[in-house]
Amino acid sequence: MRSKKTTLVPILGDQLSLQIASLNGADPAATIVLMMEVADETTYVRHHRRKIAYILSAMRHHAEALREAGWTVDYVTLDDPESTGSFTGEVARAIERHDPARIIVTEAGEWRVAGMLDAWETLFGLPVEIRADDRFLASHAEFEAWAEGRKQLRMEYFYREMRRRTGLLMDGEKPEGGEWNYDAENRKPAKADLLMPRPLSFAPDAITTAVLAMVAARFGEHPGSLDAFDFATTRDDALKQQRHFLKHALPRFGDYQDAMLTDQPFLWHAVLSPYINSGLLDPVELCRAVEAEYAAGRVPLNCAEGFIRQIIGWREYMRGIYWREGPEYVERNFLDARRDLPGFYWTGETDMHCLSQAIGQTLDHAYAHHIQRLMVTGNFALLIGADPKQVHEWYLEVYADAYEWVELPNTLGMSQFADGGLLGSKPYAASGAYINRMSDYCGHCRYDVKQRVGPDACPFNALYWDFLVRNADKLDRNPRLAMPYRNWAKMKPADRDATLAQAAGFLARLDGDGA
């Protein structure tokens, strides 16, 4: 017998908020909330098993929270033998079960899913209302209006608009402390500290345990480990993690946010991005809590500002770029990079200690912080000329916080310069000296970071110069690269030849999986 509910509200896996726009003003007595675990979403790339387990467990816990709040939830599990494996197929089945008069849904976060939602009204012959996702500060139209007519879409200026809009860290019309950005104070290398905070760990409950067993059985060929799974999978536990960060890590987060240490995957980072991006935590609410810590004198301004900039600046800016540039953005390859991503990106088995550390912890935790992503794994991929689409798909696979709207511009634009400078003013290419300055990795490596050529030379050093030479026709007029190109020109011809030969030899071994 069909229900008398009149509205079907699909809730997607990154919409795990009780205040999601599609439920705003809805009558629980006349609404069916549809939640769907579908095969298509777990396999369109080979997602890290820990990422799949986190999202599915968080979804199941959120369904319970919705029921406790008075909503009727129709939940389709991944192992339902009747499942069609797709959002559209499951909405069709739900329409058969419930005969709704209309569908209300919050806009999708990705182009791929947005296309599905756009087709539903025609496909099902029902009114479909797609609501803007008000968890973000800037709508698509507002970002378009900000970007219109600008020659360069620099995040810093967008960030200032978001500060003014929210009032976060503002002193009237001026930024708190007189400066908009304290990034120059946030680049200190760290030393091993026995008192370094660690994120909270959450033991799997019955729901999570069942999900872990299902993921282990179904996704054995996917990368990553499920061992010692300890993600928060409820809003309450995510809020506990948030409070823990505010008290124990935020006071030193700013100073050391770029630092890297061997066997220390978290340092003073929040590790809250999976919860923000899936909906368990509200980003503006979190930023106001950070601001409150600063106002109470418990957190320095550079730490509070650095964190808030990542949320209302960088995160919002990435979303704006993604939707403005369209689904073809993923195909951009300004540097014509074509090399396959090395196999050790899925194993961590390489003599380069920095890469082994960053990739190893990624496979263990589905997490690495922004400098490890940008200046270790991303920098290496850029220097060797890896295909940016392959690099994008790897990042999308392996990180628990990776959704295409935020990951793709970060990877193609920021990390791989594949958009030719739309997002970043220069490629983030660096030799081993940067990694040595910001980490202790080089002291544990079999390669010598101070050598450019020879059997023990750090591969990053020759690869850096090879990258500049290989791409000189596209980069040598970039004003931010003028000095390195001048330094290359000053080298003795024999040194230049030896450097390029060193890089060529390494790349040949790499292509033979010998690195």
Residue, then its C-alpha position, 0 to 999 in steps of 0.5 A: m500500500r502506497s503512503k500518503k506522503t506528498t513530497l520526496v526529498p532525496i538527501l545525497g551523501d554530502q548533504l548530512s545536515l539536519q538544516i539542509a535546504s531541501l528540508n527547509g519548511a517541509d512538513p515531516a508528516a507529508t515528506i519522505v526523505l530518501m537516502m541512497e547508497v548506490a554502486d555508481e557513487t562508490t566506483y566512478v573512481r576507485h575511492h579509498r576504502r576508508k573514504i567509502a566506509y566513512i561516507l556510508s557510516a555517516m549516512r546511516h547515522h544521519a538517517e537515524a538522526l533524521r528519524e529521531a528528529g521526526w522525519t520518515v526516512d526511506y533508506v536504500t543500502l548498498d547491498d540491497p539486492e533490488s538496488t539499481g546502483s544509481f541515484t536516478g534508478e533509486v529515485a524511480r523506485a522510490i516514486e513507485r513506492h511512495d507516489p509523491a506529488r513532487i520532488i525537492v532536492t538540494e543542488a548537487g555539489e558536482w557537475r556529474v550529479a547535477g546533470m542527473l538532477d536536471a533530468w529528473e523532471t522530464l524523466f519522471g513527469l513530476p515537478v522537481e525543485i532544486r534548491a541552492d545549497d545555503r551551507f555556502l556563503a557565495s551562491h553561483a551567481e554571486f561568485e559570477a558577479w564577483a569574477e565578472g570583468r576581472k583579469q585575474l581571479r585571485m583568492e585573496y580579493f574574494y576572501r576579503e569580500m567573504r570577511r566583510r560579508t560575515g564580519l569574521l575577524m573584522d574591526g568595523e570596516k578594517p581587518e582585525g589587527g590591520e592586515w587581511n592575511y598573516d600567512a607570512e607568520n604561518r611557515k615555520p618548520a616544526k620539531a618533534d614534540l612529545l606533547m603534540p596533540r592528536p585528533l580524537s579517535f572514535a571506536p566503531d559502533a555497530i553501524t560502523t562495524a557493519v559498514l566496515a565488513m561490507v566495504a572490506a568484502r566489496f572493495g578489496e581492489h580499492p586502495g587504502s586501509l580500513d585498519a583502526f578506523d576511527f572517524a567520527t560518523t555522527r554530528d555529535d562526535a564531529l563536534k567533539q573533534q571540533r572542540h578538541f581542535l579548538k582547545h588543543a591544536l588551534p593555538r599553534f595551528g597557524d605557526y606550523q600549518d606548512a610543517m611536515l614531520t616523519d611519522q606525524p600525519f596530523l601535527w596541529h591540523a584540524v582534520l575536520s574537512p571530511y566532516i565539513n564537506s559531508g555536512l556534519l559540521d557547519p563551516v561558518e559555525l566553525c569559523r565563528a567558534v575559531e573567532a571566539e577563541y581568538a576573542a577570548g585570548r586563547v588563540p593568536l590572530n595568525c592562527a585564527e586568521g589562517f584557519i578562517r581563510q582556508i574555510i571562507g576564502w579558499r574553500e568557497y573560492m574553489r567551489g566558485i571556480y569549479w562551477r564557473e569553469g564548467p565540466e570541461y575544466v577537467e580536460r585542461n592540460f596547459l603544459d601538455a603533460r602526458r606521463d602516467l602517474p607512477g605506480f608507487y602512488w598506490t603503494g607508497e613504495t619508493d626510496m624518496h622518503c617525502l613521497s613515501q611518508a605522504i603517500g603512506q599516511t594517505l593510504d593509512h588514513a585517507y588524509a594528508h595536509h595541504i602542504q603534503r598534497l601541494m608540495v610533495t605529491g603534487n609537486f613531484a607529479l608536476l615536475i615529472g609531467a604527469d597527466p593532470k587528469q590522472v593526478h586529479e583522479w588519484y586525489l579524488e580517490v584517496y582523500a576522505d575529504a575529496y569531492e570533485w568541486v573542491e578537489l579538481p580546482n585544487t589539483l588541476g589549477m593550484s597543483q598542476f597549473a593545467d589551467g595555465g594560471l587561471l587559479g594560480s599566478k605560477p606553478y608550485a614547482a620546487s626543488g628538494a630545498y623547500i621540502n628540506r626547509m619545511s620538514d625533517y624528511c630529507g634527514h631520513c632519505r637515502y638521497d642527498v637533498k644538497q646534490r643535484v647530480g650523481p647516484d645519490a642526488c635528490p630527484f627533485n633537484a634535477l627534475y625542477w630544472d628539467f621542468l623549467v627547461r621543458n616548459a620554457d616556451k610557456l613559462d619563461r615570461n612569467p614574472r614570478l619565474a624570472m629569477p629561476y630562469r636567470n639562474w639557469a642561464k648563469m649555469k655553466p653549459a656542462d652543469r646544465d647538460a649534466t642536470l638535464a641528463q640526471a633528470a632524463g635518467f631518473l625519468a627513464r627509470l621512473d617509466g620502468d617503475g624503477a623509482 
